[in-house]
Amino acid sequence: MSATAIFDPVQSDLQVVEDTLRRAGSVDYPLLASFLEHVLSARGKRVRPALVLLSASFHEYRLEYLVPLAAAIELLHMATLVHDDLIDNASTRRGVPTLHSFTSKAATVLVGDYLFAKAAALCTETESVRVMRVFGEALMTICDGELKQLFTAGFWRQSPEEYYAKIERKTASLLRTATETGAILSGAPESWISTFRSYGYNLGMAFQIVDDILDFVGNEQKMGKPVGSDLRQGMITLPTIYLLEEDPDNASIRAIFDDVDTSDEAIQRAVGDVLGSRAIERSVAEARRFARLALDQIATLPDTPSRRALEQLTDYVVERGQ
């Protein structure tokens, strides 16, 4: 099942969010407008705004507050991607040239900053101080995580616990924010807000683990980046951690991180070692564990089309890595 089909219960409102995102790129300065259009046109599956809407749909559903929030969450996500691509020196994302590949680094940083600011401005339209606080905390958490990732790149002796802490900041924090704030705006009771917060966290952990699995087993054309990109950038993810648990002095990994050999041949050897071990199998099992935790959280919610959509989304996230 496609993500579009999964989001059917809120599809019409997602279109309103899409219109809001399009208007976010309407600015007076033509050059900035062209940069924003480029970034905003590289749309993903809109998982995060859909999570805002689905989480709110179990209680009072006020579109005038939910749409700005859903758009703000997506703009925050897109801002982090602009900065991530610059930090990683990535030339493409989903097969589309990244912003910094055709303009200056300074301009790229400022476009990302503009998207952060626009996201914050949209968030104020919720008129909820609590939502604004959660949103601000998410932004701080993401930046903290990016700094930690930047300054630990190249350190290949990392534990699963260190990896989990990293992906919580990088990915899970924003999905958690989407589900938590959607529930807050709907006037859900505190117990339900906690349920959605936990669901978003566990879904986000599964989501990132699967993304990291796909860096080894994915289709390069679909991903828009070559297999082994994380290793090339000096990033240790769960499959590599599991490989090193089986083979602590793996020569292929040592060649990349100790000898700084990031040639295609070195990366292919390391990817081959990961694929030849139990690392992918164990990583898939861990993604499934987080997915089960997510499903357990929402099992007691009313059996509605929105709950079934959340269940299908959880299954879809894990199935991408198989």
C-alpha positions as a Markdown table, in Angstrom:
| # | Residue | x | y | z |
|---|---|---|---|---|
| 1 | Met | 0.0 | 0.0 | 0.0 |
| 2 | Ser | 1.3 | 3.5 | -0.9 |
| 3 | Ala | 1.6 | 6.3 | 1.7 |
| 4 | Thr | -1.0 | 8.3 | -0.3 |
| 5 | Ala | -3.5 | 5.5 | 0.2 |
| 6 | Ile | -2.6 | 5.1 | 3.9 |
| 7 | Phe | -3.4 | 8.8 | 4.5 |
| 8 | Asp | -6.8 | 8.6 | 2.9 |
| 9 | Pro | -8.7 | 9.6 | 6.1 |
| 10 | Val | -7.0 | 13.0 | 6.0 |
| 11 | Gln | -6.1 | 13.3 | 2.3 |
| 12 | Ser | -8.3 | 16.3 | 1.6 |
| 13 | Asp | -6.8 | 18.2 | 4.6 |
| 14 | Leu | -3.3 | 17.3 | 3.5 |
| 15 | Gln | -4.0 | 19.1 | 0.3 |
| 16 | Val | -4.8 | 22.3 | 2.3 |
| 17 | Val | -1.5 | 21.8 | 4.1 |
| 18 | Glu | 0.1 | 21.5 | 0.6 |
| 19 | Asp | -1.4 | 24.8 | -0.4 |
| 20 | Thr | 0.0 | 26.4 | 2.8 |
| 21 | Leu | 3.4 | 25.1 | 2.1 |
| 22 | Arg | 3.2 | 26.5 | -1.5 |
| 23 | Arg | 2.3 | 29.9 | -0.1 |
| 24 | Ala | 5.3 | 29.7 | 2.2 |
| 25 | Gly | 7.5 | 30.1 | -0.8 |
| 26 | Ser | 5.8 | 33.3 | -1.9 |
| 27 | Val | 8.2 | 36.1 | -1.1 |
| 28 | Asp | 9.0 | 39.4 | -2.8 |
| 29 | Tyr | 12.7 | 38.7 | -3.5 |
| 30 | Pro | 12.8 | 36.7 | -6.7 |
| 31 | Leu | 16.0 | 34.9 | -5.9 |
| 32 | Leu | 14.8 | 33.7 | -2.5 |
| 33 | Ala | 11.5 | 32.7 | -4.1 |
| 34 | Ser | 13.3 | 30.6 | -6.6 |
| 35 | Phe | 15.4 | 28.9 | -3.9 |
| 36 | Leu | 12.3 | 28.2 | -1.8 |
| 37 | Glu | 10.5 | 26.9 | -4.8 |
| 38 | His | 13.3 | 24.4 | -5.5 |
| 39 | Val | 13.3 | 23.2 | -1.9 |
| 40 | Leu | 9.6 | 23.0 | -1.5 |
| 41 | Ser | 9.1 | 21.2 | -4.9 |
| 42 | Ala | 11.2 | 18.3 | -3.8 |
| 43 | Arg | 8.3 | 17.0 | -1.7 |
| 44 | Gly | 8.4 | 13.7 | 0.2 |
| 45 | Lys | 5.5 | 11.6 | 1.4 |
| 46 | Arg | 4.3 | 14.2 | 3.9 |
| 47 | Val | 4.5 | 11.7 | 6.7 |
| 48 | Arg | 4.9 | 14.3 | 9.4 |
| 49 | Pro | 2.0 | 16.6 | 8.5 |
| 50 | Ala | -0.2 | 13.5 | 8.1 |
| 51 | Leu | 0.8 | 12.4 | 11.6 |
| 52 | Val | -0.3 | 15.8 | 13.0 |
| 53 | Leu | -3.7 | 15.4 | 11.3 |
| 54 | Leu | -4.2 | 11.7 | 12.1 |
| 55 | Ser | -3.3 | 12.2 | 15.8 |
| 56 | Ala | -5.8 | 15.1 | 16.1 |
| 57 | Ser | -8.6 | 13.3 | 14.4 |
| 58 | Phe | -9.6 | 11.3 | 17.5 |
| 59 | His | -10.9 | 14.4 | 19.3 |
| 60 | Glu | -11.9 | 18.0 | 18.3 |
| 61 | Tyr | -10.6 | 18.6 | 14.8 |
| 62 | Arg | -10.0 | 22.3 | 14.2 |
| 63 | Leu | -8.5 | 22.8 | 10.8 |
| 64 | Glu | -7.7 | 26.4 | 11.3 |
| 65 | Tyr | -5.1 | 25.4 | 13.9 |
| 66 | Leu | -4.1 | 22.0 | 12.6 |
| 67 | Val | -3.1 | 23.1 | 9.1 |
| 68 | Pro | -0.5 | 25.8 | 10.2 |
| 69 | Leu | 0.9 | 23.3 | 12.7 |
| 70 | Ala | 1.2 | 20.5 | 10.1 |
| 71 | Ala | 2.8 | 22.9 | 7.7 |
| 72 | Ala | 5.2 | 24.1 | 10.4 |
| 73 | Ile | 6.3 | 20.6 | 11.2 |
| 74 | Glu | 7.0 | 19.9 | 7.5 |
| 75 | Leu | 8.9 | 23.2 | 7.1 |
| 76 | Leu | 11.0 | 22.4 | 10.1 |
| 77 | His | 11.8 | 19.0 | 8.6 |
| 78 | Met | 12.7 | 20.6 | 5.2 |
| 79 | Ala | 14.9 | 23.2 | 6.9 |
| 80 | Thr | 16.9 | 20.5 | 8.6 |
| 81 | Leu | 17.3 | 18.7 | 5.2 |
| 82 | Val | 18.7 | 21.9 | 3.6 |
| 83 | His | 21.3 | 22.2 | 6.4 |
| 84 | Asp | 22.0 | 18.4 | 6.5 |
| 85 | Asp | 22.7 | 18.3 | 2.8 |
| 86 | Leu | 25.2 | 21.2 | 3.2 |
| 87 | Ile | 26.9 | 19.6 | 6.2 |
| 88 | Asp | 27.1 | 16.2 | 4.4 |
| 89 | Asn | 28.1 | 17.9 | 1.1 |
| 90 | Ala | 25.4 | 15.8 | -0.7 |
| 91 | Ser | 25.0 | 16.7 | -4.3 |
| 92 | Thr | 21.4 | 15.3 | -4.7 |
| 93 | Arg | 18.4 | 14.3 | -2.6 |
| 94 | Arg | 15.9 | 11.9 | -4.1 |
| 95 | Gly | 17.7 | 12.4 | -7.4 |
| 96 | Val | 17.2 | 16.2 | -7.3 |
| 97 | Pro | 20.2 | 18.6 | -7.0 |
| 98 | Thr | 20.6 | 20.0 | -3.5 |
| 99 | Leu | 20.4 | 23.7 | -2.9 |
| 100 | His | 24.1 | 24.2 | -2.1 |
| 101 | Ser | 25.1 | 22.4 | -5.3 |
| 102 | Phe | 24.2 | 25.4 | -7.4 |
| 103 | Thr | 24.4 | 28.3 | -4.9 |
| 104 | Ser | 26.8 | 29.5 | -2.2 |
| 105 | Lys | 27.0 | 27.9 | 1.2 |
| 106 | Ala | 26.1 | 31.2 | 2.9 |
| 107 | Ala | 22.9 | 31.4 | 0.8 |
| 108 | Thr | 22.0 | 27.8 | 1.6 |
| 109 | Val | 22.4 | 28.4 | 5.4 |
| 110 | Leu | 20.2 | 31.5 | 5.1 |
| 111 | Val | 17.5 | 29.7 | 3.2 |
| 112 | Gly | 17.4 | 27.0 | 5.8 |
| 113 | Asp | 17.2 | 29.7 | 8.5 |
| 114 | Tyr | 14.3 | 31.3 | 6.6 |
| 115 | Leu | 12.5 | 28.0 | 6.6 |
| 116 | Phe | 13.1 | 27.6 | 10.4 |
| 117 | Ala | 11.7 | 31.1 | 10.9 |
| 118 | Lys | 8.7 | 30.5 | 8.7 |
| 119 | Ala | 7.9 | 27.3 | 10.5 |
| 120 | Ala | 8.0 | 29.1 | 13.9 |
| 121 | Ala | 5.7 | 31.8 | 12.5 |
| 122 | Leu | 3.2 | 29.2 | 11.4 |
| 123 | Cys | 3.4 | 27.5 | 14.7 |
| 124 | Thr | 2.2 | 30.7 | 16.5 |
| 125 | Glu | -1.0 | 30.5 | 14.5 |
| 126 | Thr | -2.0 | 27.5 | 16.7 |
| 127 | Glu | -2.4 | 30.1 | 19.5 |
| 128 | Ser | -1.2 | 27.3 | 21.9 |
| 129 | Val | 1.8 | 28.2 | 24.1 |
| 130 | Arg | 2.2 | 24.5 | 25.0 |
| 131 | Val | 2.4 | 23.5 | 21.3 |
| 132 | Met | 5.0 | 26.3 | 20.7 |
| 133 | Arg | 7.1 | 25.1 | 23.6 |
| 134 | Val | 7.1 | 21.5 | 22.4 |
| 135 | Phe | 7.9 | 22.8 | 18.9 |
| 136 | Gly | 10.8 | 24.8 | 20.2 |
| 137 | Glu | 12.1 | 21.9 | 22.2 |
| 138 | Ala | 12.1 | 19.7 | 19.1 |
| 139 | Leu | 14.1 | 22.3 | 17.2 |
| 140 | Met | 16.7 | 22.5 | 20.0 |
| 141 | Thr | 16.8 | 18.7 | 20.2 |
| 142 | Ile | 17.4 | 18.3 | 16.4 |
| 143 | Cys | 20.2 | 20.9 | 16.5 |
| 144 | Asp | 21.8 | 19.2 | 19.5 |
| 145 | Gly | 21.7 | 15.9 | 17.6 |
| 146 | Glu | 23.2 | 17.4 | 14.5 |
| 147 | Leu | 26.1 | 18.8 | 16.4 |
| 148 | Lys | 26.7 | 15.5 | 18.2 |
| 149 | Gln | 26.6 | 13.7 | 14.9 |
| 150 | Leu | 29.0 | 16.2 | 13.3 |
| 151 | Phe | 31.6 | 15.9 | 16.0 |
| 152 | Thr | 31.4 | 12.1 | 16.3 |
| 153 | Ala | 31.7 | 11.4 | 12.6 |
| 154 | Gly | 34.7 | 9.1 | 12.1 |
| 155 | Phe | 34.4 | 7.5 | 15.5 |
| 156 | Trp | 33.6 | 3.9 | 14.6 |
| 157 | Arg | 33.6 | 2.4 | 18.1 |
| 158 | Gln | 30.0 | 3.3 | 19.0 |
| 159 | Ser | 27.4 | 1.3 | 21.0 |
| 160 | Pro | 23.8 | 0.6 | 20.1 |
| 161 | Glu | 22.8 | 2.9 | 22.9 |
| 162 | Glu | 24.8 | 5.8 | 21.5 |
| 163 | Tyr | 23.2 | 5.2 | 18.1 |
| 164 | Tyr | 19.7 | 5.2 | 19.6 |
| 165 | Ala | 20.4 | 8.5 | 21.3 |
| 166 | Lys | 21.6 | 9.9 | 18.0 |
| 167 | Ile | 18.6 | 8.9 | 16.0 |
| 168 | Glu | 16.1 | 9.9 | 18.7 |
| 169 | Arg | 17.4 | 13.5 | 18.2 |
| 170 | Lys | 17.8 | 13.2 | 14.4 |
| 171 | Thr | 14.4 | 11.6 | 13.5 |
| 172 | Ala | 12.3 | 10.4 | 16.3 |
| 173 | Ser | 12.0 | 13.7 | 18.1 |
| 174 | Leu | 10.2 | 15.3 | 15.1 |
| 175 | Leu | 7.8 | 12.5 | 14.6 |
| 176 | Arg | 7.1 | 12.5 | 18.3 |
| 177 | Thr | 6.5 | 16.2 | 18.1 |
| 178 | Ala | 4.0 | 15.8 | 15.2 |
| 179 | Thr | 1.9 | 13.2 | 17.0 |
| 180 | Glu | 2.1 | 14.9 | 20.4 |
| 181 | Thr | 1.2 | 18.4 | 19.2 |
| 182 | Gly | -1.6 | 17.1 | 17.0 |
| 183 | Ala | -3.1 | 15.4 | 20.1 |
| 184 | Ile | -2.6 | 18.6 | 22.2 |
| 185 | Leu | -4.4 | 20.8 | 19.7 |
| 186 | Ser | -7.4 | 18.4 | 19.6 |
| 187 | Gly | -7.9 | 18.7 | 23.3 |
| 188 | Ala | -7.2 | 15.0 | 24.0 |
| 189 | Pro | -6.8 | 13.9 | 27.6 |
| 190 | Glu | -3.2 | 13.8 | 29.0 |
| 191 | Ser | -3.2 | 10.0 | 28.9 |
| 192 | Trp | -3.9 | 10.1 | 25.1 |
| 193 | Ile | -1.3 | 12.8 | 24.6 |
| 194 | Ser | 1.2 | 10.5 | 26.2 |
| 195 | Thr | 0.1 | 7.7 | 24.0 |
| 196 | Phe | 0.6 | 9.7 | 20.8 |
| 197 | Arg | 3.9 | 11.0 | 22.1 |
| 198 | Ser | 5.2 | 7.4 | 22.7 |
| 199 | Tyr | 3.7 | 6.2 | 19.4 |
| 200 | Gly | 5.5 | 9.0 | 17.4 |
| 201 | Tyr | 8.8 | 8.2 | 19.2 |
| 202 | Asn | 8.8 | 4.5 | 18.5 |
| 203 | Leu | 7.6 | 5.0 | 14.9 |
| 204 | Gly | 10.5 | 7.5 | 14.4 |
| 205 | Met | 13.0 | 5.1 | 15.8 |
| 206 | Ala | 11.8 | 2.3 | 13.5 |
| 207 | Phe | 11.7 | 4.8 | 10.6 |
| 208 | Gln | 15.4 | 5.8 | 11.0 |
| 209 | Ile | 16.6 | 2.3 | 11.5 |
| 210 | Val | 15.0 | 1.2 | 8.2 |
| 211 | Asp | 16.5 | 4.3 | 6.5 |
| 212 | Asp | 19.9 | 3.1 | 7.7 |
| 213 | Ile | 19.2 | -0.4 | 6.5 |
| 214 | Leu | 18.3 | 0.9 | 3.1 |
| 215 | Asp | 21.7 | 2.6 | 2.9 |
| 216 | Phe | 23.1 | -0.9 | 2.5 |
| 217 | Val | 20.3 | -2.8 | 0.7 |
| 218 | Gly | 18.3 | 0.0 | -1.1 |
| 219 | Asn | 17.9 | 0.8 | -4.7 |
| 220 | Glu | 20.2 | 3.7 | -5.7 |
| 221 | Gln | 17.7 | 5.1 | -8.2 |
| 222 | Lys | 14.8 | 5.2 | -5.7 |
| 223 | Met | 17.0 | 6.5 | -2.8 |
| 224 | Gly | 18.6 | 9.2 | -5.0 |
| 225 | Lys | 22.0 | 8.4 | -3.4 |
| 226 | Pro | 24.6 | 5.7 | -3.8 |
| 227 | Val | 24.6 | 2.6 | -1.5 |
| 228 | Gly | 27.0 | 3.1 | 1.4 |
| 229 | Ser | 26.6 | 6.9 | 1.6 |
| 230 | Asp | 26.6 | 6.8 | 5.4 |
| 231 | Leu | 30.0 | 5.0 | 5.6 |
| 232 | Arg | 31.4 | 7.4 | 3.0 |
| 233 | Gln | 30.4 | 10.3 | 5.3 |
| 234 | Gly | 32.0 | 8.7 | 8.3 |
| 235 | Met | 28.6 | 7.8 | 9.9 |
| 236 | Ile | 28.2 | 4.6 | 11.9 |
| 237 | Thr | 24.7 | 3.2 | 11.9 |
| 238 | Leu | 23.1 | 0.1 | 13.4 |
| 239 | Pro | 24.1 | -2.4 | 10.6 |
| 240 | Thr | 27.7 | -1.4 | 11.0 |
| 241 | Ile | 27.5 | -1.6 | 14.8 |
| 242 | Tyr | 26.1 | -5.1 | 14.5 |
| 243 | Leu | 28.9 | -6.1 | 12.1 |
| 244 | Leu | 31.5 | -4.8 | 14.5 |
| 245 | Glu | 29.9 | -6.8 | 17.3 |
| 246 | Glu | 30.5 | -9.9 | 15.2 |
| 247 | Asp | 33.9 | -8.8 | 13.9 |
| 248 | Pro | 35.4 | -6.1 | 16.2 |
| 249 | Asp | 38.5 | -5.6 | 14.0 |
| 250 | Asn | 36.8 | -5.8 | 10.6 |
| 251 | Ala | 39.4 | -4.8 | 8.1 |
| 252 | Ser | 37.0 | -3.1 | 5.7 |
| 253 | Ile | 35.7 | -0.8 | 8.4 |
| 254 | Arg | 39.2 | 0.0 | 9.7 |
| 255 | Ala | 40.3 | 0.9 | 6.2 |
| 256 | Ile | 37.5 | 3.5 | 5.9 |
| 257 | Phe | 37.9 | 5.0 | 9.4 |
| 258 | Asp | 41.5 | 4.4 | 10.4 |
| 259 | Asp | 43.1 | 4.7 | 6.9 |
| 260 | Val | 40.4 | 7.2 | 5.7 |
| 261 | Asp | 40.0 | 5.2 | 2.5 |
| 262 | Thr | 36.6 | 6.2 | 1.1 |
| 263 | Ser | 37.2 | 5.0 | -2.4 |
| 264 | Asp | 34.3 | 3.1 | -4.2 |
| 265 | Glu | 36.2 | -0.1 | -3.7 |
| 266 | Ala | 36.6 | 0.4 | 0.0 |
| 267 | Ile | 33.0 | 1.2 | 0.5 |
| 268 | Gln | 31.9 | -1.8 | -1.6 |
| 269 | Arg | 34.0 | -4.1 | 0.5 |
| 270 | Ala | 32.5 | -2.7 | 3.7 |
| 271 | Val | 29.0 | -3.0 | 2.4 |
| 272 | Gly | 29.7 | -6.5 | 1.3 |
| 273 | Asp | 30.9 | -7.4 | 4.8 |
| 274 | Val | 27.7 | -6.0 | 6.3 |
| 275 | Leu | 25.5 | -7.9 | 3.8 |
| 276 | Gly | 27.5 | -11.1 | 4.5 |
| 277 | Ser | 26.9 | -10.9 | 8.2 |
| 278 | Arg | 23.8 | -11.0 | 10.4 |
| 279 | Ala | 23.8 | -7.2 | 10.7 |
| 280 | Ile | 20.9 | -6.5 | 8.3 |
| 281 | Glu | 18.8 | -9.3 | 9.8 |
| 282 | Arg | 19.4 | -8.0 | 13.4 |
| 283 | Ser | 18.7 | -4.4 | 12.3 |
| 284 | Val | 15.4 | -5.4 | 10.7 |
| 285 | Ala | 14.4 | -7.2 | 13.9 |
| 286 | Glu | 15.2 | -4.1 | 15.9 |
| 287 | Ala | 13.1 | -1.9 | 13.6 |
| 288 | Arg | 10.2 | -4.4 | 14.0 |
| 289 | Arg | 10.6 | -4.2 | 17.8 |
| 290 | Phe | 10.2 | -0.5 | 17.8 |
| 291 | Ala | 7.2 | -0.8 | 15.4 |
| 292 | Arg | 5.6 | -3.3 | 17.7 |
| 293 | Leu | 6.0 | -0.8 | 20.6 |
| 294 | Ala | 4.4 | 1.9 | 18.4 |
| 295 | Leu | 1.4 | -0.4 | 17.6 |
| 296 | Asp | 1.1 | -1.4 | 21.3 |
| 297 | Gln | 0.7 | 2.3 | 22.2 |
| 298 | Ile | -2.3 | 2.8 | 19.9 |
| 299 | Ala | -4.0 | -0.6 | 20.4 |
| 300 | Thr | -6.4 | 0.8 | 22.9 |
| 301 | Leu | -7.5 | 3.8 | 20.8 |
| 302 | Pro | -11.0 | 3.7 | 19.2 |
| 303 | Asp | -11.1 | 1.5 | 16.1 |
| 304 | Thr | -11.4 | 4.3 | 13.5 |
| 305 | Pro | -10.1 | 4.8 | 10.0 |
| 306 | Ser | -7.4 | 7.1 | 11.5 |
| 307 | Arg | -6.2 | 4.3 | 13.9 |
| 308 | Arg | -6.1 | 1.9 | 11.0 |
| 309 | Ala | -4.1 | 4.4 | 9.0 |
| 310 | Leu | -1.5 | 4.7 | 11.9 |
| 311 | Glu | -1.3 | 0.9 | 12.0 |
| 312 | Gln | -0.8 | 0.7 | 8.2 |
| 313 | Leu | 1.8 | 3.5 | 8.3 |
| 314 | Thr | 3.8 | 1.6 | 11.0 |
| 315 | Asp | 3.7 | -1.6 | 8.9 |
| 316 | Tyr | 4.7 | 0.4 | 5.8 |
| 317 | Val | 7.7 | 1.9 | 7.5 |
| 318 | Val | 9.1 | -1.5 | 8.4 |
| 319 | Glu | 8.3 | -3.1 | 5.1 |
| 320 | Arg | 10.5 | -0.6 | 3.3 |
| 321 | Gly | 13.6 | -2.3 | 4.7 |
| 322 | Gln | 12.6 | -5.9 | 3.6 |
